[in-house]
């Protein structure tokens, strides 16, 4: 598809032609399904991933009136013998990786890698292999990292050597990716399909309709940026869910977020000092960019009101916001 290549990392032909790209999902396929159902499930993953990825990229490119660098997505990665991987990640080339070392060069523009599935979940009364390529939330979350890299560039990877970028994500990026996945799905429980056994109140569920605030923010090198990021994502989802109070459709919050990301990434506003680099990790920095590009006073006031109720304020550091929120709790 334009600007997108989706391939099975194992290199086996799965699609017979272009006339009919429909395949039986085969309940995710896997080693217990038999070769025919497994092949159909793998083919379904290719078309599902392509559709979901292009869906999000089209939305972003239309809003920003720009074309993002081409993206390659590999399905069925990191299999070693009978050992299967059930996760997904967005990879940039680096001198070293914290997990799952690469066996082939990674495109400097970034790649999405999806596993073939390792665990079974209960779905509609029977087992379904959790194949990441079948999961819209996983696909859109990882593609959203490509958006973040080339629109906001939170970690300023453009300033690093192309083959030595960083794959360490910040909470604001993880939360933004969760929010974009929820916005595309139109539902806050984006991971409920495969994490339905985890309580909604547990940060690992990353349920966007939660009431988490900056009092729950941990920060630091030992904190999970996904859990901390869910605070930002939940605040945005709250603003989206009640955008009608400001006289706007829900999608207006999506639009101002995307334009805020673009504002944050603009070269003419780029401050490369150590302090400014740290500030790119703050929820308040992205909120400032969003308010700057907001074209409507009512929407601006709505965003400020909803996010401040969660302890997030324009221009504030995460640590300052956390301490202020805890003092008021």
N, C-alpha and C positions, 0 to 999 in steps of 0.2 A: 504494500500500500504506500501512497505518497509519504515520504519521510519516515517510513517504518518498515523494519524487517523483523519477522517473527519466524523462528526456526526451532526445530527439535535438536537439542544439543547432541543427541545420539546419532543423528545423521541418517536415520532410516526414512524411506519415502512413506508418507502417510496419506497424502491426498492424491486421488487418481486423476483429477482434472479440474477445470475451472467452472464447468457447467453446474455442478452440484457440490457445494462445500458443506452440506449438512452431514453431521455425524451423530451417532448414538453416544450420549455422554457415558453410558456404560457404568453408571454409579461410581465414576472416578477411575475405573479400570484397576490396575494393580495386579500383583502376583496371584491373587485369589480369584480373579475374574476370567481367566482364560485368554488366549492370544487374540481372538477376534474382538471381544469386548475391550480388551486393553488397547488395541490399535485404534478402535473407534474413539475411546476416551482420550487418547493422545492427540488424535486429529481434531476432536472437539476443542481441546485446550488451545490449539493453534488459532483456530478461527475465533474462539471466545476472547483470547488475549488480544488479537488484532483489533477486534471490534471495540473492546473496552478501552484499549490504549488510544485508538484513533478518536474515540468519543471524547475523552478528556483533552487530548491535544487539539482537537478542532475547537473545543470551547475556549481554551486558552488563547489560541492563535487568532480566533475571531475577536475576542475581547481586546487583545493587545495589538492587533493588526501587524503581526510579525510572524515569521516562520522560525520555529525552533530547529536546532541541529537535528539531523536524522538520528533515530533511536533504534538500536538493535535489542531484541528481546530473545533470550535463549531459554527454552523450556526443557526440563529434564536434566538440569545441571547437577554437578557435584555427586554423581553416582560412582561409587567405588565397589565393583563386584556386586554382591547382593545388597549392599548398604545403600539405602535411598535417603534423599534429603527432602524434607517437607516444608522448607521455608522459601523465602524470597528476599532479595536485596537488590539495591541499586549500587553498581560498582563503577568506580573510576580507577584508572591505573595508578598504582602506588608502589613504593619501594618495598613495603611489607603490608600484610593484612592481619587483622586481629583474629580472623577465623577463616576457614575454608580457603586455603591458598589456590590461586588460579594456575591452571595448566596451559593456558593460551593467552596471548596478549589481549588486553581489554582496550576497547576503543576509547581514545582520549575524550570523546564527547560523552562517554558514559554508556553503560549497558544495564539492562534489567535481567537478572538471573532468577529463574523459578525452578524449584525442585519438582520431582515427579510425584511426590506424595509418600508419606511414611505411615501415618496413623489413620485409623478409621473413626468416623463420627456417626452418631445416630442421626438419620435424616429420613423423614417420612416413614418411620416405622421400621427401617432396616439400615444396614451399614452402607456408608458412602466413603470411599477413600478421599481424604482431604488433599486433593491435587491442587496446588496453588493456582494453576492455570484455569481451574474451574471457578475460582473465587474472585468475584468482581472487586471486592474490597481490597484484597491483596494486590491484584493487578493495578488498580487505580492508585493505591497508595505508593507503590514503587514507581509508577510512571510519574507521579507527582514530584518525586525526588528529582527527576529529569527537569521538570518545570522549575523547581527551586534552584537547581544548579545553574540553569541558563537564563533565568529571569532575575532572581534576587541574588544568587551566588553568595549565600550566607557565609561560607568559609573562604571566600575570595580565592577560589581555585584557579581563576583566570590569571592570577599573579604567580602561580606555582609552575614549575616545569610540567609540560603535558603528561609525562610519564611518572610524575611524582606528586600526585594530588592527594588530598586527604579524604578518607571515607568516614571520618568521625562526624556524626550528626549532632546537632543541637536540639534542645527541647522545642524551640520555636519552629524548626523545620519539621520535626516529627509531628507536631501538632497541626501544622499547616497541611501536611500530607494526609493526615487522618480527616481533617475537615473537608478537603477537596474530595476525598473518597465518599464521605457522607453526603456532600452536596450533590455528587453525581448519582448516588443511590437514592437520595431523598429520604434517608432514614438514619437515625443516630446510632443504632446498634449494629455498626458495620461488621464487627467480628463475631456477632452472636451465632452465626451459622456453625462455626467450628470452635467457639469458646462458650457455647451455651451452658456448659457445666460450671462456669466461673460466675460468681454472683455479680450482679450489676454494679454493686458498690466497690468491687475489687478493681484497683487501677489496671490490672492486667487485662480486664475486659475492654477497657478504653471505650466505655459507653458515653457517648457525647451528650446525652441528656442528663448527665450527672450534675450534682451541685458542688463539685470540687472548686476550691478557690485557691488563692495564693497562700493561704494558711497551710495547704497540703504540699506546697512546693518544697523539694529537697535541695536540688542543685548539687554542685560538686562533681568530682570525677567518678565517684562510686554510685551516683544516682542514675536511674534508668531514664534516658531522655524521652522514651515513649510515654512513660507514666507521667513525668512532669509536663510533657507536651499535651497530654490530654486535658490539662487545665486550660490551656490556650484554645484548643479545639472546642471544648465544651462552652467556653465563653462566646466564641464565634457562633456556635450552633444556637446558643440562646438568642443572640442578636438576630440570627437568620429566622428563627422560629417566630419572633415577634416583630419582624420588620414592618408588618402591616400597621403597627402602631405609629410608625413614622410616615405612613402613607406610601410605602414602597413594597414591591414584591420581594419574596425571599431571595431571589437571585441577585438583588442589588448588593447584598453583602458579599456574595461571590465576586461580583465585579470590582467592588472597591478593594477587596483583598488582593485580587490579581494585579490591579493597577498599583496598589501599595508595594507589592513585590517588585514590580517593574521600577517604581520610584527608588526603592532601596538599592537596586542594582544599576542605576544609571551612572555612567562614568563621570558625568559632570558634577555629580554630588558625592563622589566617592572620596571619603577621608580614609587614608591608609595608616593613620597613626595607631599605636597599640591600644589606646583608649577607644578609638572608633571601632577597631576590630572586635574588641570585647563587647561593645555596645550592640553589635550585630547579633548577639546571642539573646538579647533582651526582648521580651514580649512588647515592652513599652516602645522600643525603637520601631518595630514594625507597625504598631498602632499609630505612632506619629506619622509614618509615611502614609498610612491609610487615610488618616484625617486630612493630611495635606492634599491628597488627590480626590477627596470626596467632593462631589459637585452639588451637594444639597445640604443645606444647614440642618434640616430636620433629621436627615440620616446621620450626619455628623454627631448631633446631640444624642441620638439614639445609641450610636456605638459607644460614645463616651459614658453614657449612663449605664448601659448593660455591662460593659467591661470593668468599669470602676466598682460595680457591685461585686465583682469577682476579685477585686484587689489589683486590677491591671490598670495602670495609668500611663498616659503618653509621656515618653521620655524617661520613665523611671527604670532603674535596674531591677532585675528579678529579686536580688537580695533586699533592696529597699522596699519593694512591694510586699515581699514576704513578711518582713519585720513589721511594717505598718499594719498589714492585715491581721497578724497575730496579736498585736497590741489592741486592736479593735474587737477581737473575737471574745 
